[in-house]
Amino acid sequence: MENSKNPTYFQERAILAPKNEVVHEINDRLLEKFPGVKKEYLSCDSLCHSDYLHDNFDKNLYSPDVLNGVTPSGLPIHKLVLKVGVPVMLLRNIDQKCGLCNGTRLRVIALDVV
């Protein structure tokens, strides 16, 4: 934690994990060690109306609990918890010309209400 304020410290380091479950466990443990207040961000947890839905479509099959628990490869988790100062890694190419691509390591400098 003594190097957590050093902006280049986390750029030179990474933790490799074999499964997403292990990644989430490591992230939770490290987040607890960082000082500050946690901020929780949630994904949308309802189905959008679509022309492709049939009249006999049972929306109860896709309750928020079911939707929040779905974690297919390529989709983010339902609940993202952050603190100011924690390192994060981009998992998508957002703007390659500006260097915001998959694997880029960043540090949270501010959290805002969405």
C-alpha positions as CSV (number, residue, x, y, z in Angstrom):
1,M,0.0,0.0,0.0
2,E,3.0,2.3,0.4
3,N,3.3,2.5,-3.4
4,S,-0.4,2.9,-4.1
5,K,0.0,6.7,-4.8
6,N,2.9,6.1,-7.2
7,P,1.3,6.3,-10.7
8,T,3.8,4.0,-12.4
9,Y,3.9,1.3,-9.7
10,F,0.8,-0.6,-11.1
11,Q,1.8,0.0,-14.7
12,E,4.8,-2.3,-14.2
13,R,2.9,-5.1,-12.4
14,A,0.0,-7.5,-13.0
15,I,-1.6,-10.4,-11.2
16,L,-2.4,-13.4,-13.4
17,A,-5.3,-15.6,-12.4
18,P,-6.6,-18.8,-14.1
19,K,-10.4,-18.1,-13.7
20,N,-12.7,-15.2,-13.4
21,E,-13.8,-16.4,-9.9
22,V,-10.2,-16.1,-8.7
23,V,-10.0,-12.6,-10.3
24,H,-13.1,-11.5,-8.4
25,E,-11.7,-12.8,-5.1
26,I,-8.4,-11.1,-5.6
27,N,-10.1,-7.8,-6.6
28,D,-12.4,-7.9,-3.5
29,R,-9.4,-8.6,-1.1
30,L,-7.3,-5.8,-2.6
31,L,-10.2,-3.3,-2.7
32,E,-10.6,-3.8,1.1
33,K,-6.9,-2.8,1.6
34,F,-7.2,0.5,-0.2
35,P,-8.3,3.4,2.0
36,G,-11.4,5.4,1.2
37,V,-15.1,4.9,0.7
38,K,-16.4,2.3,-1.7
39,K,-18.8,3.3,-4.5
40,E,-21.0,0.7,-6.1
41,Y,-22.2,0.8,-9.7
42,L,-24.9,-1.5,-10.9
43,S,-25.8,-2.6,-14.5
44,C,-29.3,-2.4,-15.8
45,D,-31.3,-5.5,-14.7
46,S,-34.4,-5.5,-16.8
47,L,-35.4,-6.6,-20.3
48,C,-35.9,-4.1,-23.0
49,H,-39.1,-4.3,-25.0
50,S,-38.4,-5.7,-28.4
51,D,-40.3,-6.5,-31.5
52,Y,-38.8,-9.9,-31.4
53,L,-40.6,-10.9,-28.1
54,H,-43.6,-13.1,-28.6
55,D,-47.0,-12.3,-26.9
56,N,-46.7,-15.4,-24.8
57,F,-43.1,-14.6,-23.7
58,D,-42.8,-15.1,-19.9
59,K,-40.9,-12.2,-18.4
60,N,-40.8,-13.9,-15.0
61,L,-38.3,-16.4,-16.4
62,Y,-35.8,-13.5,-16.6
63,S,-36.1,-11.9,-13.1
64,P,-33.5,-9.4,-11.9
65,D,-31.9,-12.1,-9.8
66,V,-31.4,-14.3,-12.8
67,L,-30.2,-11.4,-15.0
68,N,-27.8,-10.2,-12.4
69,G,-26.2,-13.6,-12.0
70,V,-25.5,-14.1,-15.7
71,T,-21.8,-13.7,-16.4
72,P,-21.1,-14.8,-20.0
73,S,-17.7,-14.2,-21.4
74,G,-17.4,-10.7,-22.8
75,L,-20.0,-9.1,-20.6
76,P,-19.1,-7.2,-17.4
77,I,-20.3,-8.2,-14.0
78,H,-23.6,-6.7,-12.6
79,K,-22.0,-5.0,-9.6
80,L,-18.8,-2.9,-9.9
81,V,-17.3,-1.6,-6.7
82,L,-14.5,1.0,-6.8
83,K,-12.5,3.4,-4.6
84,V,-10.5,6.4,-5.5
85,G,-6.9,5.3,-6.1
86,V,-7.5,1.7,-7.1
87,P,-5.9,0.4,-10.3
88,V,-8.2,-0.8,-13.1
89,M,-7.6,-2.5,-16.4
90,L,-9.5,-1.9,-19.6
91,L,-10.9,-5.1,-21.1
92,R,-12.1,-3.4,-24.3
93,N,-10.6,-1.3,-27.0
94,I,-12.2,2.1,-26.4
95,D,-9.9,4.5,-28.3
96,Q,-6.7,2.9,-29.6
97,K,-5.3,6.1,-31.1
98,C,-5.3,7.6,-27.5
99,G,-3.9,4.4,-26.0
100,L,-7.2,3.2,-24.4
101,C,-7.1,-0.4,-25.5
102,N,-7.5,-3.9,-24.0
103,G,-4.9,-4.3,-21.2
104,T,-4.3,-0.6,-20.5
105,R,-3.8,-0.1,-16.8
106,L,-5.3,3.0,-15.2
107,R,-6.0,4.5,-11.8
108,V,-9.3,5.8,-10.5
109,I,-8.9,9.5,-9.7
110,A,-12.6,10.4,-9.0
111,L,-16.0,8.7,-8.6
112,D,-19.2,10.4,-9.5
113,V,-22.9,9.6,-9.2
114,V,-24.2,8.1,-12.5
